[in-house]
Amino acid sequence: MGIIFMLPFLFIFLIKTEKLREDDSPRKEPAKRLKMEEREQVKQGQEPLMEMMNQLMEEMKQLREENRGIKKELQTINGILEREREEWQEKEKLRRKNQ
């Protein structure tokens, strides 16, 4: 008996929610379209930035390679200088002994 009493209220509720859905969809559609357009504009604005970022990444890779080469050259030079310094120190010791 309680269910029969509630049926009209249930139908009214369903009708109102359906009307709300119908009312909301036309309002939301332009907003959705605007959001989509804004997203497209953002994507279009990001494309040049992404290209620039990719170029910067490539330049960074090249600079790292150059840096590695320079570090190897410096290590070689430091090794040569260290050997020459040791040779000079030995010559100085010998010269001092001879004096």
Helices and strands as residue ranges (DSSP letters): H 2-98
